[in-house]
Amino acid sequence: MSAEDWQSGSNDTAAGGSGDYEGGLHGDNWRRSYKADFRLSGIQANENGSIDLAFIYGTPTLSEGQKANLANPSLAEQDGMLLTFEHTQGNFFGGFNKFIVQYGTDGLAVGGFDNHAGEGMNAQKGKGYRFIDWGVIEQDKWNMGYSFIYGSKDIDETATSWNAPGKTDFYNAVIRPGYKWTENLATVVELGYANERKDGGDWEDLRKVTLAQEWNAGSNFWARPSIRLYVTNYSGDKVQDDANGNKAETMFGAQVEAWW
């Protein structure tokens, strides 16, 4: 057990998902959600592999003004929990791989679907879950970043004032291989695909292809700062028609990325 660390705590966050009303959700009208956060990390699972577990429980509070202006305030007073399982595999073809499963209920249902997983509460009744697999492969002459995600949510949006879909499913995949010409020069290709369906309707997709020439402060995938010249083409159902009625767009430019 020496490699395992318990981390627990509690805090409060704004309950923005409880619906709008006259006066707005700000200042004295903004009510809080209280969270308890428990984490168990560094569980040895296999050679170069470890497991992290997390459990978050949250409960919102509504003001009398919020309750009076909601059609059904009980729908916006939903406690919620968020469960996270994460397996990290080190020494994975020179890099690492992370596999994550998250499941959220009621007030934290969206946290198991499409936000920062417990950062805030959308205090509605429902459930959400997602599977994520992502990582980096690092070799002498090439590297590749990748991510694959599938998520689903089914949330009662009648307690909110906005017109949001209650049932949403989505999946996406991205790969980013790069060839290292020198220690500081690389050519990178990015391929991305996303598909989404709302309230049982048709699936709508989005595709992206990018070719980039990069100058980096090192050959590692994470080396920064980085300067890149790129050309990108994207297409699919979620791309708006251009003046000619085509669902495709090509753009090019230059980027600088730096971390500190």
Sequence and secondary structure as in RCSB ss.txt:
>XXXX:A:sequence
MSAEDWQSGSNDTAAGGSGDYEGGLHGDNWRRSYKADFRLSGIQANENGSIDLAFIYGTPTLSEGQKANLANPSL
AEQDGMLLTFEHTQGNFFGGFNKFIVQYGTDGLAVGGFDNHAGEGMNAQKGKGYRFIDWGVIEQDKWNMGYSFIY
GSKDIDETATSWNAPGKTDFYNAVIRPGYKWTENLATVVELGYANERKDGGDWEDLRKVTLAQEWNAGSNFWARP
SIRLYVTNYSGDKVQDDANGNKAETMFGAQVEAWW
>XXXX:A:secstr
 TT EEEEEEEEEE GGG   TT SSGGG  EEEEEEEEEEEEEEETTEEEEEEEEEEEE   HHHHHTSSSGGG
G   EEEEEEEEEEEEETTEEEEEEEEEEEETTTGGGTTSSSSSS    SEEEEEEEEEEEEE SSEEEEEEEEE
EEEEE GGGSSS   SEEEEEEEEEEEEEESSSSEEEEEEEEEEEEEETT  EEEEEEEEEEEEEESSSSTT  S
EEEEEEEEEESTTS   TTS SEEEEEEEEEE   
